[in-house]
Amino acid sequence: MANMLIVYSTTDGHTPRICERLRAVIEAQGQHRVTVMPVADCTVEDLARCDSVVIGASIRYGKHHPRVAEFIARHQSALDSRPNALFSVNVVARKPGKDVPEGNPYLQKFLRRIAWKPRLLAVFAGRIDYPSLGFLDRNMIRFIMLITKGPTDPNGVFEFTDWAKVEAFGAELARM
Ligand SMILES: Cc1cc2nc3c(=O)[nH]c(=O)nc-3n(C[C@H](O)[C@H](O)[C@H](O)COP(=O)(O)O)c2cc1C
């Protein structure tokens, strides 16, 4: 059994849900034991113990959390020395053309900022849970949705994630 580590950065808890779905798909293939943990908890020892590593991070106000780029810079040789992958979660990815790594502006901008060249890339559309957000965040996102022709009902929960696509990426990770 090979050990795969999936580390994530999240604000509202959707990225770890995607990680858990990846874990289920990958473990079902029978070749990997998968550990999922927040990027903030991941140590040098955790990385040393794994045979492959995946990083997943969500976008908030145009950016992945700064600790993701810091983690990558600090551990780049550990990342480069084993099979590795990166995925981003954002709501722009609900739009055709922005739902692929080459067309997603956040992922492309992030890749230009970091020295690491992940072997596999993915981008997934996220989830907006308006009632769970504070007044300012809720209305900022509603405004962004208004101008990008998305849903604005403040009582709504909108999940844009294509779970079949997440599962297909999981199958790809199991083969990497
Ligand atoms: C306050 C806030 C700001 C956001 N900013 C952006 C953004 O700039 N671009 C975008 O595509 N998605 C944006 N999103 C959508 C998130 O990326 C999406 O909700 C994702 O599922 C969050 O994942 P997480 O729960 O793991 O943090 C934002 C969401 C919130 C709540």
The ligand as an SDF file (V2000), in Angstrom:
LIG
                    3D

 31 33  0  0  0  0  0  0  0  0999 V2000
  -16.3790   35.6000    1.2740 C   0  0  0  0  0  0  0  0  0  0  0  0
  -16.1960   34.7680    0.0410 C   0  0  0  0  0  0  0  0  0  0  0  0
  -15.4090   35.2380   -0.9970 C   0  0  0  0  0  0  0  0  0  0  0  0
  -15.2530   34.4750   -2.1750 C   0  0  0  0  0  0  0  0  0  0  0  0
  -14.5020   34.9690   -3.2110 N   0  0  0  0  0  0  0  0  0  0  0  0
  -14.4560   34.2840   -4.3750 C   0  0  0  0  0  0  0  0  0  0  0  0
  -13.7730   34.8250   -5.5060 C   0  0  0  0  0  0  0  0  0  0  0  0
  -13.1760   35.8840   -5.4610 O   0  0  0  0  0  0  0  0  0  0  0  0
  -13.7950   34.1090   -6.6540 N   0  0  0  0  0  0  0  0  0  0  0  0
  -14.4400   32.9030   -6.7730 C   0  0  0  0  0  0  0  0  0  0  0  0
  -14.4570   32.3090   -7.8410 O   0  0  0  0  0  0  0  0  0  0  0  0
  -15.0490   32.3470   -5.6930 N   0  0  0  0  0  0  0  0  0  0  0  0
  -15.0750   33.0240   -4.5270 C   0  0  0  0  0  0  0  0  0  0  0  0
  -15.7300   32.4900   -3.4390 N   0  0  0  0  0  0  0  0  0  0  0  0
  -16.3300   31.1650   -3.5620 C   0  0  0  0  0  0  0  0  0  0  0  0
  -15.5230   30.0960   -2.8390 C   0  0  0  0  0  0  0  0  0  0  0  0
  -14.3130   29.8250   -3.4990 O   0  0  0  0  0  0  0  0  0  0  0  0
  -16.3910   28.8430   -2.7480 C   0  0  0  0  0  0  0  0  0  0  0  0
  -17.4720   29.1610   -1.8840 O   0  0  0  0  0  0  0  0  0  0  0  0
  -15.6670   27.6280   -2.2360 C   0  0  0  0  0  0  0  0  0  0  0  0
  -16.5600   26.5240   -2.2440 O   0  0  0  0  0  0  0  0  0  0  0  0
  -15.1180   27.8370   -0.8400 C   0  0  0  0  0  0  0  0  0  0  0  0
  -14.4290   26.6860   -0.4330 O   0  0  0  0  0  0  0  0  0  0  0  0
  -14.1020   26.4640    1.1140 P   0  0  0  0  0  0  0  0  0  0  0  0
  -15.4300   26.2590    1.7740 O   0  0  0  0  0  0  0  0  0  0  0  0
  -13.2640   25.2360    1.1430 O   0  0  0  0  0  0  0  0  0  0  0  0
  -13.3770   27.6760    1.6000 O   0  0  0  0  0  0  0  0  0  0  0  0
  -15.8820   33.2160   -2.2780 C   0  0  0  0  0  0  0  0  0  0  0  0
  -16.6790   32.7440   -1.2020 C   0  0  0  0  0  0  0  0  0  0  0  0
  -16.8340   33.5180   -0.0770 C   0  0  0  0  0  0  0  0  0  0  0  0
  -17.7100   33.0060    1.0270 C   0  0  0  0  0  0  0  0  0  0  0  0
  1  2  1  0
  2  3  1  0
  2 30  2  0
  3  4  2  0
  4  5  1  0
  4 28  1  0
  5  6  2  0
  6  7  1  0
  6 13  1  0
  7  8  2  0
  7  9  1  0
  9 10  1  0
 10 11  2  0
 10 12  1  0
 12 13  2  0
 13 14  1  0
 14 15  1  0
 14 28  1  0
 15 16  1  0
 16 17  1  0
 16 18  1  0
 18 19  1  0
 18 20  1  0
 20 21  1  0
 20 22  1  0
 22 23  1  0
 23 24  1  0
 24 25  2  0
 24 26  1  0
 24 27  1  0
 28 29  2  0
 29 30  1  0
 30 31  1  0
M  END
$$$$
